[in-house]
Amino acid sequence: MRRSLVLTDEQARHPFLASLAPHVRRGGEVAVVTPAPAVPKPRWLQDLKEFLLAYCACFIAVSLYIA
């Protein structure tokens, strides 16, 4: 691929980086968007999830033992 519109930069030290425009190589002036803080899940929801997981595991184990 030939890039004739972009001047090369010898300090880039890599052919691909040398072919990029200076504003692209340094990252440009892009505003960094910070994500909204995560809302913690209620503790009872985690307890319910763990209880159901243990209940299902025990139910499957007993069902396999009986069968």
Contact map, one row per residue, 1 for C-alpha under 8 A:
1110000000000000000000000000000000000000000000000000000000000000000
1111000000000000000000000000000000000000000000000000000000000000000
1111110000000000001000000000000000000000000000000000000000000000000
0111111000000000000000000000000000000000000000000000000000000000000
0011111000000000000000000000000000000000000000000000000000000000000
0011111100000000001110000000000000000000000000000000000000000000000
0001111110000000001110000000000000000000000000000000000000000000000
0000011111000000011100000000000000000000000000000000000000000000000
0000001111110000011000000000000000000000000000000000000000000000000
0000000111111000010000000000000000000000000000000000000000000000000
0000000011111000010000000000000000000000000000000000000000000000000
0000000011111110110000000000000000000000000000000000000000000000000
0000000001111110110000000000000000000000000000000000000000000000000
0000000000011111110000000000000000000000000000000000000000000000000
0000000000011111111000000000000000000000000000000000000000000000000
0000000000000111111100000000000000000000000000000000000000000000000
0000000000011111111100001000000000000000000000000000000000000000000
0000000111111111111110000000000000000000000000000000000000000000000
0010011110000011111110000000000000000000000000000000000000000000000
0000011100000001111111011000000000000000000000000000000000000000000
0000011000000000011111111000000000000000000000000000000000000000000
0000000000000000000111111100000000000000000000000000000000000000000
0000000000000000000011111111000000000000000000000000000000000000000
0000000000000000000111111111000000000000000000000000000000000000000
0000000000000000100111111111000000000000000000000000000000000000000
0000000000000000000001111111000000000000000000000000000000000000000
0000000000000000000000111111110000000000000000000000000000000000000
0000000000000000000000111111110000000000000000000000000000000000000
0000000000000000000000000011111000000000000000000000000000000000000
0000000000000000000000000011111100000000000000000000000000000000000
0000000000000000000000000000111110000000000000000000000000000000000
0000000000000000000000000000011111000000000000000000000000000000000
0000000000000000000000000000001111100000000000000000000000000000000
0000000000000000000000000000000111110000000000000000000000000000000
0000000000000000000000000000000011111000000000000000000000000000000
0000000000000000000000000000000001111100000000000000000000000000000
0000000000000000000000000000000000111110000000000000000000000000000
0000000000000000000000000000000000011111000000000000000000000000000
0000000000000000000000000000000000001111100000000000000000000000000
0000000000000000000000000000000000000111110000000000000000000000000
0000000000000000000000000000000000000011111011000000000000000000000
0000000000000000000000000000000000000001111111000000000000000000000
0000000000000000000000000000000000000000111111100000000000000000000
0000000000000000000000000000000000000000011111110000000000000000000
0000000000000000000000000000000000000000111111111000000000000000000
0000000000000000000000000000000000000000111111111100000000000000000
0000000000000000000000000000000000000000001111111110000000000000000
0000000000000000000000000000000000000000000111111111000000000000000
0000000000000000000000000000000000000000000011111111100000000000000
0000000000000000000000000000000000000000000001111111110000000000000
0000000000000000000000000000000000000000000000111111111000000000000
0000000000000000000000000000000000000000000000011111111100000000000
0000000000000000000000000000000000000000000000001111111110000000000
0000000000000000000000000000000000000000000000000111111111000000000
0000000000000000000000000000000000000000000000000011111111100000000
0000000000000000000000000000000000000000000000000001111111110000000
0000000000000000000000000000000000000000000000000000111111111000000
0000000000000000000000000000000000000000000000000000011111111100000
0000000000000000000000000000000000000000000000000000001111111110000
0000000000000000000000000000000000000000000000000000000111111111000
0000000000000000000000000000000000000000000000000000000011111111100
0000000000000000000000000000000000000000000000000000000001111111110
0000000000000000000000000000000000000000000000000000000000111111111
0000000000000000000000000000000000000000000000000000000000011111111
0000000000000000000000000000000000000000000000000000000000001111111
0000000000000000000000000000000000000000000000000000000000000111111
0000000000000000000000000000000000000000000000000000000000000011111
